[in-house]
Amino acid sequence: MGKSRLALLAVSAIPIWLYFQLFREMLIDDTLITLQYARTLRDYGVWGFFPWEVTNTATSPLNVILTAAIGFGVHDLVQAALTLATLEAVALLVLLLLLSKHITSSSAFGAFAFLAVVGNPLLLSTIGLEPLLYITLLVACVFAFLTQHYTSVAILSALLTLTRPDGVLLFPIMMIAALLRYQASENLRPGQPREEATPRWRAQLRLIARLGLVYALCLAPWYIFSWIHLGSIVPSTFGIKLSQSGTWGGFNFAHGALLYFLRYPQETLFSLLLMPFAVLCLKLENRQAVLAAALLCAFSATYFAAYAALGVPPYHWYFVPVVIPGVILGVLGLLTAAEQLNAARHSLIRSTAVILSPAAVVFGLIYLFGRGDLLTQPPIHTNWATHQQYREIGLWLHSHVEPDANVRVYGGDKQVSGEIGTMAFYAERRLADVFSCRLANHRILEEARTLRGLQGALMRANFFWLRADTACVLAKYELHMGSRAGPPTGVLPDVLKWWEINTHWVPEGRVVLTRSETPNVTGSETAPLQKSSP
């Protein structure tokens, strides 16, 4: 890539950064969990939600590390997250342009695919989380495979796995594809001695073994650290999300898209707008384009099957590895179909293909600005309160709650955790739930001890170093989140303050601060907090 193109890409970072600034008040609660981890890592060198306790609930270690690294230069971590998203978007643009030149000999596919991705409402609803990094690494893996840089494929696949553990699904797909490609290029010629096939099989095995070793070596440092220091090879969120199966009104990942269509019909349609055109990739004639489409399709299908089998709740960011590859393939299918039509129809179809991607962005933005909420809520989300509402609560807690007093956070009842990320980020107080403290570790260890057979052995090995002690057991205060107006039943006599909350997901709700029935013995006693009117 020439200097002029590099300069153009550097300049493109400015409008991309300005574009992401439009959404700085739309960050979902899980994004702030990531930022809380990044701040603790940056400021204290501790892997945990808070600096006084190691926890393992950050699903994307690579995203946390990169955000913390950017945070050294950009102290405001919200801006650090947007800066990281800008860098990832520029990298994705470069990769899509390179991929486009490789499989179509033009830049049109890459440019329009990029516009379709960064304008997708589903992706915009995950800014600050790992999906943009995930998609960038996925495209990088595909491009590295097409150009036969297999060692890079192994390294990038490891980075994808560190971005989110389900990235492990890509590596076997890439290795199978590499094996099939190798076999296709080394087919025996007619009359060739059969014994010459043996060295080729050995060469294939050596290739797979080498790439497997590179992949394992890239992952080993983190997973050894995670197993010994964090107490588990996989994040605790894996068990937390599995335990939430059946708590979404009967919806799970397999049919969760229907839930979002019912709640956010326009936004869901915008997100899926280009996916049906992926079927046009069946008309691809370029072998490299066919291979790229096959890899993206195979990964998305494997990912969907794995998540559907697990039965996890339909968190909207889980759908990005299915939807965004489909969007990219939709653009490729449209442009390919346009080029294959005769001249009489060529201009009309090509114009449709050229216009559709940026039109999706423009109409999406018009819709968002026209909703009347001034971009305070993501297009698709499941938060109970807006970023601003949670920030207001967090800042109040910072001013009125003692630094050493624990505050237990509950959802609709005392068996469910509430949303803790944004409030804890701004409060800088000891807000406690399963994401911020080792509250569930004792139960996990007890279950591991009682299980028998191979499952029990694997669980005991995985949790061998897990610590069950926690600084967040006893609480002086409690925060109760209710999904309807009015304080939750049973806490009115102890109310110290409450806040009205509302979003497109929860039209009426309230967060209520009360004194705990079991005060934190380490917290200092203070005068009663001022009670506000409802």
C-alpha positions as CSV (number, residue, x, y, z in Angstrom):
1,M,0.0,0.0,0.0
2,G,1.5,3.3,-1.1
3,K,2.2,6.3,1.0
4,S,-0.8,8.2,-0.5
5,R,-3.1,5.4,0.6
6,L,-1.7,5.3,4.0
7,A,-2.1,9.0,4.4
8,L,-5.7,8.7,3.2
9,L,-6.4,6.0,5.8
10,A,-4.8,8.1,8.5
11,V,-7.0,11.0,7.5
12,S,-10.1,8.7,7.5
13,A,-9.5,8.1,11.2
14,I,-10.8,11.6,11.9
15,P,-14.3,11.2,10.5
16,I,-14.5,7.7,12.0
17,W,-13.6,9.1,15.4
18,L,-16.1,11.9,15.1
19,Y,-18.7,9.4,14.0
20,F,-18.2,7.3,17.1
21,Q,-18.5,10.4,19.2
22,L,-22.1,10.6,18.3
23,F,-22.7,7.4,20.4
24,R,-20.6,8.2,23.5
25,E,-23.8,8.6,25.6
26,M,-25.2,5.3,24.3
27,L,-22.8,2.9,26.0
28,I,-24.5,-0.2,27.5
29,D,-23.9,-1.3,31.1
30,D,-21.7,-4.3,30.1
31,T,-19.3,-1.8,28.3
32,L,-18.8,0.0,31.6
33,I,-18.0,-3.4,33.2
34,T,-15.1,-3.6,30.7
35,L,-14.1,0.0,31.4
36,Q,-14.1,-0.8,35.2
37,Y,-11.8,-3.7,34.6
38,A,-9.6,-1.5,32.4
39,R,-9.3,1.2,35.0
40,T,-8.4,-1.3,37.8
41,L,-5.8,-2.8,35.5
42,R,-4.4,0.6,34.5
43,D,-4.4,2.2,37.9
44,Y,-3.6,-0.7,40.2
45,G,-2.2,-3.5,38.0
46,V,-4.9,-5.8,39.4
47,W,-7.2,-8.0,37.2
48,G,-10.5,-7.5,38.9
49,F,-13.6,-5.3,39.0
50,F,-12.2,-3.6,42.0
51,P,-8.5,-3.3,43.1
52,W,-9.1,-5.0,46.4
53,E,-10.3,-8.3,44.9
54,V,-9.2,-10.4,42.0
55,T,-12.2,-11.5,39.9
56,N,-12.6,-13.3,36.6
57,T,-15.8,-11.9,35.0
58,A,-14.3,-10.0,32.1
59,T,-15.3,-12.0,29.0
60,S,-12.7,-10.4,26.7
61,P,-9.2,-10.1,28.2
62,L,-7.7,-8.7,25.0
63,N,-10.3,-5.9,24.9
64,V,-9.7,-5.0,28.5
65,I,-5.9,-5.0,28.0
66,L,-6.1,-2.8,24.9
67,T,-8.5,-0.4,26.5
68,A,-6.2,-0.1,29.6
69,A,-3.2,0.5,27.3
70,I,-5.1,3.3,25.4
71,G,-6.1,4.6,28.8
72,F,-2.5,5.5,29.6
73,G,-2.6,8.1,26.9
74,V,-6.3,9.0,27.0
75,H,-7.2,9.2,30.7
76,D,-11.0,9.4,30.2
77,L,-11.7,5.7,29.7
78,V,-15.0,6.4,27.8
79,Q,-12.9,8.3,25.3
80,A,-10.2,5.6,25.4
81,A,-12.9,3.1,24.4
82,L,-14.0,5.3,21.5
83,T,-10.3,5.8,20.5
84,L,-9.8,2.0,20.5
85,A,-13.0,1.6,18.4
86,T,-11.6,4.1,15.9
87,L,-8.3,2.3,15.6
88,E,-10.2,-1.0,15.2
89,A,-12.5,0.5,12.5
90,V,-9.5,1.9,10.6
91,A,-7.8,-1.6,10.7
92,L,-11.1,-3.2,9.6
93,L,-11.2,-0.7,6.6
94,V,-7.7,-1.6,5.6
95,L,-8.4,-5.3,5.8
96,L,-11.6,-5.1,3.9
97,L,-9.9,-3.1,1.2
98,L,-7.1,-5.6,1.0
99,L,-9.6,-8.5,0.9
100,S,-11.6,-6.7,-1.8
101,K,-8.5,-6.2,-4.0
102,H,-7.6,-9.8,-3.5
103,I,-10.9,-11.4,-4.4
104,T,-12.5,-8.8,-6.7
105,S,-9.6,-6.8,-8.1
106,S,-11.4,-3.6,-7.0
107,S,-11.9,-1.6,-3.8
108,A,-15.7,-1.3,-4.2
109,F,-16.6,-4.4,-2.1
110,G,-14.3,-3.4,0.7
111,A,-15.5,0.2,0.9
112,F,-19.2,-0.6,0.8
113,A,-18.8,-3.6,3.3
114,F,-17.1,-1.2,5.7
115,L,-19.9,1.3,5.5
116,A,-22.4,-1.5,6.0
117,V,-20.6,-2.8,9.1
118,V,-20.0,0.5,10.9
119,G,-23.5,1.7,10.2
120,N,-25.1,-1.5,11.4
121,P,-27.4,-0.8,14.4
122,L,-26.5,-4.0,16.1
123,L,-22.8,-3.2,16.0
124,L,-23.4,0.4,17.1
125,S,-25.2,-1.1,20.1
126,T,-21.9,-2.8,21.2
127,I,-19.4,0.1,21.1
128,G,-16.8,-0.3,23.8
129,L,-17.3,-4.1,24.0
130,E,-15.3,-6.6,22.0
131,P,-17.5,-7.2,18.8
132,L,-15.7,-4.7,16.6
133,L,-12.3,-6.1,17.6
134,Y,-13.8,-9.6,17.1
135,I,-15.0,-8.8,13.5
136,T,-11.7,-7.1,12.7
137,L,-9.7,-10.2,13.7
138,L,-12.1,-12.5,11.9
139,V,-11.6,-10.6,8.7
140,A,-7.8,-10.6,9.3
141,C,-7.8,-14.4,9.7
142,V,-9.7,-14.9,6.5
143,F,-7.4,-12.6,4.6
144,A,-4.3,-14.3,6.0
145,F,-5.7,-17.7,5.0
146,L,-6.4,-16.5,1.5
147,T,-2.8,-15.2,1.1
148,Q,-1.5,-18.5,2.7
149,H,0.2,-16.8,5.7
150,Y,-0.7,-19.8,7.9
151,T,1.4,-18.8,10.8
152,S,-0.4,-15.5,10.9
153,V,-3.7,-17.4,10.8
154,A,-2.7,-19.3,14.0
155,I,-1.6,-16.1,15.7
156,L,-4.7,-14.1,14.7
157,S,-6.9,-17.1,15.7
158,A,-5.3,-17.0,19.2
159,L,-6.0,-13.3,19.4
160,L,-9.6,-13.9,18.4
161,T,-9.8,-16.5,21.2
162,L,-8.4,-14.0,23.7
163,T,-11.0,-11.5,22.4
164,R,-13.7,-14.0,23.4
165,P,-13.4,-17.7,24.2
166,D,-15.8,-18.7,21.5
167,G,-13.2,-17.5,19.0
168,V,-11.7,-21.0,19.5
169,L,-14.4,-22.2,17.0
170,L,-12.5,-20.6,14.2
171,F,-9.2,-22.4,14.5
172,P,-10.4,-25.9,13.6
173,I,-12.3,-24.5,10.7
174,M,-9.1,-22.8,9.4
175,M,-7.1,-26.0,10.0
176,I,-9.6,-28.2,8.1
177,A,-9.6,-25.6,5.3
178,A,-5.8,-25.6,5.2
179,L,-5.7,-29.4,5.0
180,L,-8.3,-29.5,2.2
181,R,-6.4,-26.8,0.3
182,Y,-3.1,-28.7,0.7
183,Q,-4.7,-31.9,-0.5
184,A,-6.3,-30.2,-3.5
185,S,-2.9,-28.6,-4.6
186,E,-1.1,-31.9,-4.1
187,N,-3.4,-34.3,-5.9
188,L,-1.6,-37.3,-7.4
189,R,-1.2,-37.0,-11.1
190,P,-2.5,-40.0,-13.2
191,G,0.1,-42.7,-13.2
192,Q,2.0,-41.2,-10.2
193,P,3.5,-43.8,-7.9
194,R,1.3,-44.2,-4.8
195,E,4.2,-44.4,-2.4
196,E,4.9,-40.7,-3.1
197,A,1.7,-39.8,-1.2
198,T,3.2,-40.7,2.2
199,P,5.6,-37.8,2.4
200,R,2.8,-35.5,1.5
201,W,0.6,-36.8,4.3
202,R,3.5,-36.2,6.7
203,A,3.9,-32.7,5.3
204,Q,0.2,-32.0,6.0
205,L,0.5,-33.3,9.5
206,R,3.6,-31.2,10.1
207,L,1.7,-28.1,8.9
208,I,-1.2,-28.8,11.3
209,A,1.1,-29.6,14.2
210,R,3.1,-26.4,13.6
211,L,0.1,-24.2,13.5
212,G,-1.4,-25.9,16.5
213,L,1.8,-25.3,18.4
214,V,1.9,-21.6,17.5
215,Y,-1.8,-21.3,18.5
216,A,-1.2,-23.0,21.8
217,L,1.9,-21.0,22.6
218,C,0.1,-17.7,22.0
219,L,-2.7,-18.7,24.3
220,A,-0.7,-20.4,27.0
221,P,0.6,-17.3,29.0
222,W,-2.9,-16.0,29.4
223,Y,-4.6,-19.2,30.3
224,I,-1.9,-20.3,32.7
225,F,-2.3,-16.9,34.4
226,S,-6.1,-17.3,34.3
227,W,-6.0,-20.8,35.8
228,I,-3.6,-20.1,38.6
229,H,-4.2,-16.4,39.5
230,L,-7.8,-16.0,38.5
231,G,-8.9,-19.4,39.6
232,S,-10.4,-20.7,36.3
233,I,-9.4,-21.2,32.7
234,V,-12.7,-19.7,31.5
235,P,-14.3,-16.5,32.9
236,S,-16.9,-16.9,35.6
237,T,-19.3,-15.2,33.2
238,F,-19.6,-18.5,31.3
239,G,-21.3,-20.1,34.3
240,I,-23.3,-17.0,35.1
241,K,-24.8,-16.8,31.6
242,L,-25.6,-20.5,31.5
243,S,-27.4,-20.2,34.9
244,Q,-29.6,-17.5,33.3
245,S,-31.0,-19.9,30.8
246,G,-34.8,-19.8,31.0
247,T,-35.0,-16.4,32.6
248,W,-35.7,-14.4,29.4
249,G,-39.4,-15.2,29.1
250,G,-38.7,-18.5,27.2
251,F,-36.3,-16.9,24.7
252,N,-32.8,-18.1,24.3
253,F,-30.1,-17.6,21.6
254,A,-31.7,-20.0,19.1
255,H,-34.7,-17.8,18.6
256,G,-33.6,-14.6,20.4
257,A,-33.7,-12.6,17.1
258,L,-37.5,-12.8,17.3
259,L,-37.4,-11.2,20.7
260,Y,-35.5,-8.2,19.3
261,F,-37.8,-8.0,16.3
262,L,-40.8,-7.8,18.6
263,R,-39.2,-5.1,20.8
264,Y,-37.1,-3.2,18.2
265,P,-38.6,-4.0,14.8
266,Q,-37.1,-1.1,12.7
267,E,-33.6,-1.5,14.3
268,T,-33.6,-5.2,13.8
269,L,-34.7,-4.9,10.2
270,F,-31.9,-2.4,9.6
271,S,-29.4,-4.8,11.2
272,L,-30.5,-7.7,9.0
273,L,-31.1,-5.6,5.8
274,L,-28.2,-7.0,3.8
275,M,-28.0,-10.5,5.1
276,P,-30.5,-12.1,2.7
277,F,-28.3,-11.0,-0.2
278,A,-25.6,-13.3,1.0
279,V,-27.4,-16.1,-0.9
280,L,-26.1,-14.4,-4.1
281,C,-22.6,-15.5,-3.1
282,L,-23.7,-18.9,-4.5
283,K,-23.1,-17.3,-7.9
284,L,-19.5,-16.4,-7.1
285,E,-17.0,-17.6,-9.8
286,N,-13.7,-16.3,-8.4
287,R,-12.2,-19.2,-6.4
288,Q,-10.7,-16.9,-3.8
289,A,-14.0,-15.1,-3.3
290,V,-15.7,-18.5,-2.9
291,L,-13.2,-19.5,-0.3
292,A,-13.6,-16.3,1.7
293,A,-17.4,-16.6,1.6
294,A,-17.2,-20.3,2.7
295,L,-14.9,-19.5,5.7
296,L,-17.2,-16.7,6.9
297,C,-20.3,-18.8,6.4
298,A,-18.8,-21.9,8.1
299,F,-17.7,-19.9,11.1
300,S,-21.1,-18.1,11.5
301,A,-23.0,-21.4,11.2
302,T,-20.7,-23.2,13.7
303,Y,-21.0,-20.2,16.1
304,F,-24.8,-20.2,15.9
305,A,-25.0,-23.9,16.4
306,A,-22.7,-23.8,19.4
307,Y,-24.6,-21.0,21.1
308,A,-28.0,-22.5,20.3
309,A,-26.9,-25.8,21.8
310,L,-25.7,-24.1,25.0
311,G,-29.1,-22.4,25.3
312,V,-27.6,-19.1,26.6
313,P,-29.8,-16.0,26.9
314,P,-30.1,-13.8,23.8
315,Y,-27.8,-10.9,24.8
316,H,-27.7,-8.8,21.7
317,W,-23.9,-8.7,21.3
318,Y,-23.9,-12.5,21.0
319,F,-25.4,-12.1,17.6
320,V,-22.7,-10.0,16.1
321,P,-20.5,-12.9,14.8
322,V,-23.6,-14.2,13.0
323,V,-25.1,-11.0,11.6
324,I,-22.0,-9.0,10.6
325,P,-20.4,-11.8,8.5
326,G,-23.8,-12.1,6.8
327,V,-23.8,-8.4,6.1
328,I,-20.3,-8.5,4.6
329,L,-21.4,-11.5,2.4
330,G,-24.6,-9.6,1.5
331,V,-22.5,-6.8,0.0
332,L,-20.3,-9.2,-1.8
333,G,-23.3,-11.0,-3.2
334,L,-24.9,-7.8,-4.4
335,L,-21.8,-6.5,-6.2
336,T,-21.1,-9.9,-7.7
337,A,-24.7,-10.2,-9.0
338,A,-24.4,-6.7,-10.5
339,E,-21.2,-7.6,-12.4
340,Q,-22.7,-10.9,-13.8
341,L,-25.8,-9.3,-15.3
342,N,-26.0,-8.1,-18.9
343,A,-25.3,-4.5,-19.8
344,A,-29.0,-3.6,-20.0
345,R,-29.6,-4.4,-16.3
346,H,-26.1,-3.8,-15.1
347,S,-26.3,-0.1,-14.3
348,L,-29.6,-0.5,-12.3
349,I,-28.5,-3.4,-10.2
350,R,-25.0,-1.9,-9.7
351,S,-26.6,1.3,-8.6
352,T,-28.7,-0.6,-6.1
353,A,-25.7,-2.4,-4.7
354,V,-23.7,0.9,-4.5
355,I,-26.4,2.8,-2.8
356,L,-27.8,0.3,-0.4
357,S,-24.8,0.1,2.0
358,P,-24.4,3.9,2.6
359,A,-28.2,4.3,2.5
360,A,-28.5,1.9,5.4
361,V,-26.1,4.1,7.4
362,V,-27.9,7.4,6.4
363,F,-31.4,6.1,7.1
364,G,-30.2,4.5,10.3
365,L,-28.8,7.8,11.6
366,I,-31.9,9.7,10.5
367,Y,-34.0,7.2,12.5
368,L,-31.8,7.4,15.5
369,F,-31.8,11.2,15.6
370,G,-35.6,11.2,15.0
371,R,-36.4,9.0,17.9
372,G,-36.3,12.0,20.2
373,D,-33.9,10.5,22.8
374,L,-30.8,12.4,21.4
375,L,-28.8,9.3,21.1
376,T,-29.0,8.5,24.7
377,Q,-29.9,4.8,24.1
378,P,-28.4,2.3,21.7
379,P,-30.6,1.1,18.8
380,I,-30.8,-2.3,20.4
381,H,-30.3,-3.0,24.1
382,T,-31.7,-4.6,27.2
383,N,-30.6,-2.0,29.8
384,W,-33.0,-0.9,32.5
385,A,-31.7,2.6,32.6
386,T,-29.8,4.9,30.3
387,H,-26.1,5.7,30.6
388,Q,-27.0,9.1,32.0
389,Q,-29.4,7.8,34.6
390,Y,-26.9,5.2,35.9
391,R,-24.2,7.9,35.9
392,E,-26.4,10.2,38.0
393,I,-26.9,7.4,40.5
394,G,-23.2,6.5,40.5
395,L,-22.1,10.1,41.1
396,W,-24.6,10.5,44.0
397,L,-23.3,7.3,45.6
398,H,-19.8,8.6,45.2
399,S,-20.7,11.7,47.2
400,H,-22.9,10.1,49.9
401,V,-21.7,6.6,50.5
402,E,-18.6,5.9,52.6
403,P,-15.6,4.5,50.6
404,D,-15.4,1.4,52.8
405,A,-19.1,0.5,52.9
406,N,-20.3,-2.4,50.8
407,V,-23.4,-1.8,48.7
408,R,-25.2,-5.0,47.5
409,V,-26.9,-4.7,44.1
410,Y,-30.0,-6.7,43.4
411,G,-32.3,-7.1,40.4
412,G,-36.0,-7.8,40.5
413,D,-35.6,-9.9,43.6
414,K,-32.8,-11.0,45.9
415,Q,-31.9,-14.0,43.7
416,V,-31.1,-11.9,40.6
417,S,-28.2,-9.5,40.1
418,G,-28.9,-6.0,38.8
419,E,-26.9,-4.0,36.3
420,I,-23.8,-2.8,38.1
421,G,-21.3,-1.6,35.5
422,T,-22.1,2.1,35.0
423,M,-23.1,2.8,38.6
424,A,-19.9,1.2,39.9
425,F,-17.7,3.0,37.3
426,Y,-18.9,6.4,38.4
427,A,-19.5,5.7,42.1
428,E,-16.0,4.2,42.7
429,R,-17.6,2.5,45.7
430,R,-17.9,-1.1,46.8
431,L,-20.9,-2.1,44.8
432,A,-21.2,-5.9,45.1
433,D,-22.7,-8.6,42.9
434,V,-21.5,-11.8,41.1
435,F,-19.6,-9.6,38.5
436,S,-17.7,-7.5,41.0
437,C,-17.0,-10.0,43.8
438,R,-16.3,-13.7,44.4
439,L,-19.8,-14.2,45.7
440,A,-20.5,-17.4,43.8
441,N,-17.1,-19.1,44.2
442,H,-18.0,-21.0,47.4
443,R,-21.0,-22.6,45.7
444,I,-18.9,-23.4,42.6
445,L,-16.3,-25.2,44.7
446,E,-19.0,-27.2,46.6
447,E,-20.5,-28.3,43.3
448,A,-17.1,-29.3,41.9
449,R,-16.5,-31.5,45.0
450,T,-19.8,-33.3,44.7
451,L,-19.6,-34.1,41.0
452,R,-18.4,-37.5,40.0
453,G,-16.8,-39.0,36.9
454,L,-15.0,-37.1,34.2
455,Q,-17.1,-33.9,34.6
456,G,-16.2,-33.7,38.2
457,A,-12.5,-34.3,37.6
458,L,-12.4,-31.6,34.9
459,M,-14.3,-29.1,37.2
460,R,-12.0,-29.8,40.1
461,A,-8.9,-29.4,37.9
462,N,-10.3,-26.2,36.4
463,F,-11.1,-24.7,39.8
464,F,-8.1,-26.0,41.7
465,W,-6.7,-22.5,42.4
466,L,-10.1,-20.8,42.8
467,R,-10.4,-18.6,45.9
468,A,-13.7,-18.4,47.8
469,D,-12.9,-15.5,50.1
470,T,-14.3,-12.1,49.3
471,A,-14.4,-8.6,50.6
472,C,-18.0,-8.1,49.5
473,V,-20.1,-10.5,51.6
474,L,-21.5,-8.2,54.3
475,A,-23.2,-5.0,53.1
476,K,-24.2,-1.8,54.8
477,Y,-26.5,-0.7,52.0
478,E,-28.5,-2.4,49.3
479,L,-29.5,-1.2,45.8
480,H,-32.7,-2.7,44.5
481,M,-33.6,-2.4,40.8
482,G,-37.3,-2.7,40.0
483,S,-38.8,-3.1,36.5
484,R,-41.9,-1.0,37.3
485,A,-42.5,2.3,39.0
486,G,-42.5,2.2,42.7
487,P,-40.0,0.7,45.2
488,P,-39.8,-3.1,45.3
489,T,-42.1,-4.7,47.9
490,G,-40.7,-5.0,51.4
491,V,-38.0,-2.3,51.3
492,L,-40.1,0.9,51.6
493,P,-39.5,1.4,55.4
494,D,-35.7,1.4,54.9
495,V,-35.5,3.6,51.8
496,L,-32.8,6.3,51.9
497,K,-33.1,7.5,48.3
498,W,-34.6,6.4,45.0
499,W,-34.3,7.2,41.3
500,E,-36.8,6.8,38.5
501,I,-35.3,4.9,35.5
502,N,-36.7,4.2,32.0
503,T,-35.6,2.9,28.7
504,H,-37.1,1.5,25.6
505,W,-36.6,-1.9,27.2
506,V,-38.0,-1.0,30.6
507,P,-40.5,1.9,30.2
508,E,-40.9,2.3,34.0
509,G,-38.5,1.4,36.7
510,R,-36.8,2.5,39.9
511,V,-33.5,2.1,41.7
512,V,-33.9,2.2,45.5
513,L,-31.1,2.6,48.1
514,T,-31.8,1.0,51.5
515,R,-29.9,0.1,54.6
516,S,-29.0,-3.5,54.8
517,E,-30.5,-5.8,57.4
518,T,-26.9,-7.0,58.1
519,P,-24.8,-3.9,58.2
520,N,-21.2,-4.1,57.1
521,V,-19.1,-4.2,60.3
522,T,-16.2,-2.5,58.6
523,G,-18.3,0.4,57.4
524,S,-18.4,3.5,59.6
525,E,-21.7,4.7,61.0
526,T,-23.0,7.9,59.5
527,A,-26.1,10.1,59.9
528,P,-29.1,8.9,57.8
529,L,-28.9,9.9,54.2
530,Q,-31.5,12.5,53.0
531,K,-34.6,10.8,51.7
532,S,-35.9,12.2,48.4
533,S,-39.4,12.4,47.3
534,P,-40.6,9.9,44.6
